[in-house]
């Protein structure tokens, strides 16, 4: 009721000059978030309408409370003075984003997520402090977050410049359908690989978002008379009969939220989509391999390709057997690191932790270590770094010439392959994020299988040299031009280090 009164006042006012908001957190080039208020002071209101405001750069998006097949929803950990209570976020209707046949749910451009403060002492000021966390995605996924603070003074509660926007966002939050005849659903049942939602009357459904069942992808519905047919995609056949779900139904400018229990098929079910779970499973593995292969061309992997290019040139004069051993070691480093990553994610999932792809790039410590490591590579390539044990640096970088044993060369190539995997994760969102999303919600065997397919894709260029080591002979002979090549590769490494620094700056 308090929010309704504020909205009425704001709607009657031609303009509102005052605003009350926290500081922005995030990166303006990617996305920012802040806490905003619908009123300028606490007044005598029992409930204070606030909201999280996200402002996103073109092409970037954040996720809904149920992100779909990959992603993480935004969250805020907010504290208030005294006995004040912070409500849960209210979620406006999301959009469906499709990439390579996989669906995610969220928002782009800008979105306001309403919330409320209650239990405070009316007429007194209140201070709010908290931490905002969100995952913002485009071609890559970058964490957005930081500390926010907002003080609401005592005094008359007049509408702010954000009151209308908050009220409009609140109006977009789906409510229970109740007796609305538009959304009367007679029955919800599962038939093979589809969920059927039988409406009482024909309805032009734009979308239905299903929640409550983990590890299952519910596709965009197609209408067959009064029957909304929602294809189900899962790695293994799944019986949903008896399961409770929540459906957010969107029809034009109307929307509602309802809860159902899935029942058995009716005697004469309508035709369901021809979807094979086995075919879908093979498609996931193929997509994972293709995504890993494409990662070789992404900017995150360029520094490792630069280092490997130096070892390729060095290999031009080596025996084919040694060339095979070196490139097999690099490929083994890639696949091994993916297996270790799968094992770590499996352990975290079994422990009940919330996990996502690229989440290590939310760690300032990890980013700092990676920047330091790349800095060492840059100085080594420019011949500006003198270490107490030069052979150690040679083993890490793979070197550009010089005598070394086959075992030492293979060890350096193995580490190069592992480094390729570490740096590849932030560039993987558009290609492997959905496959990894399936892996994280499927069985442990599927998780390992998909991650091994990713590693095999990333290691494919190395494997080509293993199969045809004679390709090395087509490279130019070593000469003075390699000095310039080393400088160019050092610039690539330095650019990647600066990019990691920009992410570190955005999250600290």
Buried (B, 14 or more C-beta within 10 A) or exposed (E): EBBEBBBEBBEEBEEBEBEBBBEBBBBEEBBBBBBBBBBBBBBEBEBBBBBBBBBBBEEBBBBBBBBBBBBBBBBBEBEBBEEBEBBEBBBBBBBBBEBBEBBBBBBBEEBBBBBBBBEBEBEEBBBBBBBBBBBBBBBBBBBBBBEBEBEBEBEEBBBBBBBBBBBBBBEBBBEEBEEEEBBBBEBBBBBEBBBBBBBEEEBEBBBBBBBBBEBBBBBBBEBEEBBBBBBBBBBEEBEBEEBEBBBBBBBEEBBBBBEBEBBEBEEEBBEBBEBEBEEBBEBBBEBBBBBBBBBBEBBBBBBBBBBBBBBBBBBBEBEBEBBBBBBBBBBBBBBBBBBEBBBEBBEBBEEEEEBBBBBBBBBEEBBBEBBEBBBBBBBBBBEEBEEEEEEEBBBBBBBBEEEBEBEBBBBBBBBBBBBBBBBBBBBBBBBBBBBBBBBBBBEBEBBBBBBBBBBBBBBBBBBEBBEEBEEBEEBEEEEEEBEEBBEEBBBBBBBBBEBBBEBBEBBE
